[in-house]
Amino acid sequence: MARELRIPKALRALPAPVRWLALPVALTCTTVVLVGSWSSAASRVEVPNPGPRAAGYCKALAAALPQELLGHPRQESSPASPYVAVWGSSPRTVMRCGIERPEELNGPHAQDLSPTVDDLTWWSQKRDDGSYRLVATMRRAYVEVISPPGVYSSPLDPAAALTPLVKANIPG
């Protein structure tokens, strides 16, 4: 014998098509909310808090930054800041100006690869996710560029493209 499904009284008052769609709509809305919250949390960038002098240099650099970097359009950073620039969507290239001096420069990683582009040295560090962290050294404000994996022919490409702007706006 088949058991009769007990439907709550509030749902019985609704037309059958509405009852049939209630569960799929609720699941879809829940999925959209979860995915939206995950992507916004992942897209947030830690904003540096430079001192007054470095902040001035970083604001000058921000004003000179291109709307496109090596074919990738500039995006709004979250949260918006004159010390952060983002190009591309996923994966994306992130530049932060006015960061603290990386602690790794005091330890064994200080001897990691530090290529020089047009007399500007970029200390590089390969990260666990395959991206590269490049930091312009010997400047009055430290500039960090995160080069995502697999986007450029060389992970140094975005830093090399930004070198003239860093040199022009942040004195050594």
N, C-alpha and C positions, 0 to 999 in steps of 0.2 A: 504494500500500500504506500502511496506517495504521501509524504508529509506536506502539509500546507505551509507555505512561507508566510511568516507573520510580518506584516508591513506596519510600521508605526502609523498611528492615526493622522499625524500631520502630513505624512507623505501620501496617504490614501486620498486626501483631499485634492492633490495635484493631478493634472491630466497625465495619462500614461507616458506620452513622449517626454514630458518634463522629468518624470521619475527615472526614465531610462537614461537620460542624459546627465542627471545630477552627478553620478559618480565619475564619469569620464571628465566632466568639466572641472570638478573639484581636484582631481588628480593633475590635470593639465595646469591649472592655476598654481598648485603647489610646486610643480616642477619649474614653472616660469619664475616663481619667487626664489626658489633655491638656486637656480642657475644664475639669476641676476645678482644675487648676493655674493655668490662665489666669484663671479667675474669682476665685480667692483672691488672686492677685497684683494684679489690678485693684481688688479691694475693700479693699486695705490702705490705711490712712490714716497719714500721718506724724504722730507724736505730738509735740506741743510739749514743751519742757523749761523751764517757767517757773521764775523765782527763787522763794524761799520766800514772800515777801509775795504775789506774783501767784498762786502755787499755792494759797494759802489762799482768795483770792477766787474762783479757778476751781473749787475744790472746793465752795464755797458755791453757786456758780451751778449746778454739776452736780447738786447735791441738789435744786435748785428746778426743773429742766427737766421739761417735760411728757412723758408717755408717747405723746402724739400731737401732731403739729405740722401744722396746717391739713389734717387728714384723713389724714395719713400716720403710720403707727405707728413707734414708735422701734425701732431694730434694734441688735444688739450690734455694736460697732465692732471692727475687727481691726487691730492688737491692742487689747484692752480697756484703757481709760484713763479716769480722771476728767476728763481734759482734752479728750476727744473725744466728740461725740454724733452719731448718725446717724439720720435718719428716712427711711422709704421703702426701696425695694430697688433698682430700676434704672429710671430714674436716681434718685439719692438726694440728700438735703440733708445737708450735713456742717457741723457747728459745731466749731471748735477754739478753745480758750481758752488764753491764755498764750503766743501766738505772738510771735515777735520783731516789732519795728516794721517794717512793709514798706519795703524800700528804695525802692520806687516813690514813696513819700511825699516823698522828697528830690529827685526829678527832675521832668521835665515832666508826669508823670502825677499829680502832687500837685494839679493844678488840675482833674482829672477830676471828674465828677459826684459830689457828696457830699450826698445828701439828709439832711434832719434829721427824725427821728421822735420826737415828744414830748421835745424838747431833747437828743436823742442823735444825733450825726452819724455816718453810715455812709459811709465812703469806698468808692466802687464802681469796679470794673474789669471790663470785658467780656473774657472769655478766648477763646482760639482755638476751643474746642469749643462756644461759644455760651452757656456758663454764665456766671454773674456771681460775682465774689469781692467780698464786702462786709465791711468791717472797721470795727468800732466804734472810733472815735478819741477822744482826750481822756479816757481812762480809765486806771486804775492797772494794768490788764491789757488787752492787745489781744485782741479776740474777732473771729474770722473766721467768716463763714457763706458756704458755697458753695451758690448757688441754681442748680439744674440747668435747662437750657433746656426750655421748653415745658411745665413742670409747673405753674407758677403764672401767674395773669393778669398779675402784675408780678414781675420778679425780686427786688424789694425786699420782697415779702410775708413770707418766712420771717424776715428780719431785723426787720421791723416787729413781727411776732408775738413775737419774743424780746426786744424793746426793754425792756418793763417788768422782765423778769427780770435783764437785764444792768444796768439802772440800779439795781435794788434790791440787787444783790450785788457789783457792782464800782464803787467810788466814782470820781468824776471828779477 
